[in-house]
Amino acid sequence: MAGDDVVVGDLDGYVHWLRLSDGAFAARMRAGHDAIRATPVAADGIVLVQNVDGGLTAFRAK
């Protein structure tokens, strides 16, 4: 979870933010071309995701 959103990664390397209030998509960003299988970690306004090859991507909410 990141603020009022749930954050999930998919097998195509996309990270999706879903609103807790209604389940609607709030945002979608690509972290790379490899699958994201690890649970995203959110702390201090930053979301970290890791893909299957070990690549790490950080997102900051605006």
C-alpha distance (Angstrom), angle and dihedral (degrees) to the residues before:
residue distance angle dihedral
M1 . . .
A2 3.77 . .
G3 3.79 114.2 .
D4 3.81 107.5 -56.5
D5 3.82 93.3 -13.1
V6 3.78 139.3 82.0
V7 3.81 112.8 -135.5
V8 3.82 121.7 -150.3
G9 3.79 134.4 170.6
D10 3.79 126.4 -145.3
L11 3.80 139.3 -150.8
D12 3.83 92.5 -97.3
G13 3.81 94.8 57.7
Y14 3.80 97.9 -100.5
V15 3.80 123.8 136.2
H16 3.82 116.0 -148.7
W17 3.82 127.8 -160.7
L18 3.82 112.9 -155.2
R19 3.80 122.5 -170.5
L20 3.79 113.8 -118.4
S21 3.81 91.5 -147.6
D22 3.82 97.6 62.6
G23 3.83 109.0 -4.6
A24 3.81 92.7 -113.5
F25 3.80 121.1 145.6
A26 3.81 110.7 -96.7
A27 3.83 97.2 177.9
R28 3.79 145.2 -18.0
M29 3.81 127.5 -156.1
R30 3.78 132.9 172.8
A31 3.79 116.0 -121.6
G32 3.81 93.2 -176.5
H33 3.78 140.7 -60.7
D34 3.81 97.7 -74.7
A35 3.80 127.3 87.3
I36 3.79 120.2 -90.4
R37 3.78 109.1 -139.4
A38 3.80 101.8 154.5
T39 3.80 120.5 87.8
P40 3.83 110.9 -99.9
V41 3.81 114.0 -114.8
A42 3.82 120.8 -140.8
A43 3.81 124.0 -164.4
D44 3.81 135.1 149.2
G45 3.81 93.4 -3.5
I46 3.82 94.1 -51.8
V47 3.81 126.3 109.6
L48 3.82 117.4 -156.2
V49 3.80 121.8 -161.4
Q50 3.79 129.6 -178.2
N51 3.80 125.5 -157.7
V52 3.80 127.4 -146.7
D53 3.82 92.0 -94.4
G54 3.81 91.5 56.5
G55 3.81 96.9 -102.7
L56 3.80 113.2 150.2
T57 3.82 123.4 -150.5
A58 3.81 127.5 -175.0
F59 3.81 125.6 -156.0
R60 3.80 125.7 -168.7
A61 3.80 121.3 -160.1
K62 3.81 116.4 -123.6
